[in-house]
Amino acid sequence: MTVPTISLNDGTTIPQLGFGVFKVDPDATERIVSDALEVGYRHIDTAAIYGNEAGVGKAIAASGIPRDELYITTKLYNNDHGTQSAIDAMDLSLEKLDLDYVNLYLIHWPRADLDLYLDSWLTLEQLKADGKTRSIGVSNFHRAHLDRIIAASDTIPAVDQIELHPAFAQRELRQFGAEIGMQIEAWGPLGQGKYDLFGETAIAAAAAAHGVSPAQVAIRWHIQNGIIVFPKSNSRERVAQNFDVFGFELTTEQMASIDGLDRGQRVGANPDDVPR
């Protein structure tokens, strides 16, 4: 099964479907990521704060998959904002992952109250120039944060990874991304179980029509909207099922019905409030 790729504004490409390891137990990470790689995933999304970069690295090493066939993302956390701190954090992440470079390095949260995210962004530009990451981007950045770093630097973020799911579709930020050539990645694409996404009529009806699971429908909705998405699961069966989303296509009417679920329902933290 071939996962489609999306072109980034720096000339690289990224697999549109990946595997996320948010809240994956560090002790179980190697096994779970190994399962994902065996299923066929080649895009893994981790972060320093997840505490499981070492497990991801072990799974990569054990897989025998050539490095150039893998796409690895990690993230700079809040207590490492600033110039030297960001450099040190990048080096530590590479050490834990046992890699010479990552494909994508993100600022995890803006932490506007610290007022260091611009310094961090300028440092990420240098980390890219030094070959420690192929692409740089941000996560949980609002329009105001994006405007500031774009105005003060030479780089438009390759991606903004944001909370995005049918009840919180982030249309304005997606439109802004399209205007400036920045791709959107979705975290929490299945709503993190914090509302009954799978019970929504639009989701359930589409699942029944195509003979697939509600989760597959929700992931497919992201894919057809051009969003980069990485669901997570600790179950190999669900990991495989979530990867099997290219054998059907939602109709225009089904897409519109799922679009209609958007009600501005955030289930995670607002970047303006995180963390205190």
N, C-alpha and C positions, 0 to 999 in steps of 0.2 A: 504494500500500500504506500503510495507516494503522497507525502504531506505537501501541500502547496507552500511556496515561499512568497514572502513579501519583500519588495525592494525598500531599503532604507535610504535616507537622504545623503548618506556618506558613501554610497556606491556598493554597500554590502547587502546581503539578503538574510532573512530570518525565517525559519520554519513557522508557519502560522499556528500550528498546534504544538504545544509542549506539555511538559509535566512539571507541576509545582510541588514543592516540599515544605510549604508553610505548615507548621505544627506537626511535622513528621518527627517522631521520636528519634533523637540522634543514634540510639542504639539499634534502631530498625531501618535507618536510612539506607545503608548499603544494600540490604535485601530488597527494599521497596524500589529503589532506583534501578537496581539490577533487573527487577521484574519489568519495569517500564522500558528499559533499553531492550530487553528480550522481546517485548511486545512490538517494538518498532519506533518508540519515541527517540528522537535525536536532539531534542531541545529540552534542557533542564534549567529550571529557574529556582535559585536558592538565594540566601542572604546571610550576612554575617550574624544578625540577631537571631536567626533560626537555630544556630548552634549545631547545624548538621552539614556544614561544608566538607568536613573531613569524610563523612560517610558518602557524600556525593563523589568525592575524589576517589575513594576506594572502589566504588562501583564502576567508575569510569576506567580505572586502571585494570580491574578484573575483567571488563567487558571485551577487551581486545579490539574495540572499535577504533579505527584511525581517528586521530584528533581532528583532522579537517572534516570529518563527517559529523562532528558533534557541535552543538551550539550551547554554550554555557553562560548563564547570567548570574551575577551576584550583586550585592548592594552595600553601599556605605551607610552605616547606621548613625543615629543622632549624636551619640557621644564621640564620634570621630569627625565631626565637621571641622573645617579649617584646613589650612594648607598642609602642614607637616603631618597632622593627625590623619588626613585622608591618604597621604602617601603611605604612611605606616599601615593603615587599615587595608589598603590594596595589597601590600606585600604579605600581610598576614593571611588574607583570604587566598592568595595564590599559593602560599605555603600549605594551608589546610587542604585546598583542592588538589595539590600536587600538580599544578599546571604552570606553564610559562606565561600564559595569557588567558583572559576570558574574552568571550565574544562581545559581551555587553556588560557595562558597569553603570549602575544607577545610583543616584542619591535617593535614599529610601523614603525620607520625609523632608519637607522644606525646613521645619522648625524655625519659622519666621521670628519667633521670640528670641532665638539665639543670634539672629542676623548674621549667620555665617554661610548660608547656602550659596551665595554668590562666590565667596572665596573657594568653597568646595567645588563649585562648577568650573571655575578657572583652573583648579588643580586637576580635575578630571580631563580637561583639555590636554594638560601636560602628560598625564598618565597615558592618554591615547597616543600622543606624539612619541612617548617612550616605548610604545609597543606592548604595554601591559594589558591593554584592552583594545579591541578592534573598533568598538562603537561605544558611545556614551549617551546616557539619557537620564531621565528623572522618573520619580514615582510619587504619586499623590500631590502633584503640583497643580495648583489652581492657575487660572489665566494670569492673575497678577504676578505670581511667582515666575511664570514662564516669560512674561513681558520683560521682567527685570533682567533675567539672565541673558535673554536674547539681545537686549539692547546693550549690555555691557560686555559681550563676548563675541567671538568669531564663529560660534557654533550654535545651530538650532538643534535641540535634543533630537536624537533619532527616534525615541519613543517617550511617551508618558504612560507609566503603568498605573492604572487607577481602578478604584472599585467600579465595577460595571456588570450589570446583570439586567434581565428584563424589567424589573421593577425600578431600576435606577440606571437608565440608559445613557445618561451623560451626553445628550445630543449637542449641546453648545460646545463642549470641549472637543468632541469628535469633529465638529464642523471647523473649529479653530485649527485643529491638527491638520485637517485636509487642506486648509488655506495656506499653511506654512510648510507643509511637507513633513510633518511629524506623525508617526504612526501611533496608534492607541493599542495598549495592551490591557486586558481585563484581569483583575484579580477578583476572587469571589464570584466567578461567573455563574455559579449555581446558587447564589444567595447565602452560602455558608449554613444552610439549614435553618436560617433565622426567620423564614416565612415559607408558606406552603407553595413554593414555586411549582412543584410537580403536580399539585392539585389544581392549578389554574386551568380553566377550561381550554384556553388556547393551546397550552402545552400538552395537556392530556389528549385532546382531540387530534393534534398533529402526530403524537406518538402512536395512537391507535391507527391512524390512516396509513402510516409508513411501517408499522410493525416493529417499532424501535422503542427504546426507553425514553421517559421524559428527559433524563439527563442528556441523552444523545440529541434530542430536539433542541435543548437549550444551547448546547455546544455548537450545533449546526447553525443556529440563529446568529451566533457570534461570527462563525466562519463566513456566512453569506453576507454579513455586514462589513466584512473586511477587517475585523478586529483580531488581533493576536490573542490567543487564549490558551491557558494551561490549567485545566482542572487537576485536582489531586484526589487520591484515594489510597488507603492502605491495603485494599483488597485487589489482588491480581486480576480477579474476574472483572471488577469494575474498571480497573486501569485499562484492561483490554477493550472493554465495551466503550469507554470514553474515547478510545482511539479510533473506533470503527464508525466514523461519521461521514465517510465519503462515498457511501453506496446509495445515498438517497439525497434528495434536494427538496427543501421546503418550497411550497408554491408561493406566489405573490400574495395570495389571500392569507395563507398561514403566517407569512412573515409580518403582514400588516396586523394580524390579530395579536401576535406576540409583541409587536411594537406598542400596541395599545395597552399593554400591562404597565408601561412606564408611569409611575406615580411619584417619582422623586424620593423613593424609600431607600435611604441609606441604611445599611446594616452594620457597617464598620464605622470607625472614627472619622470625624471631619478633620482634614489636614490642618485647619486653622486651630484645632484644639489639641493636637497630638504632638508629643505627650507633654504633660505638665509635671 
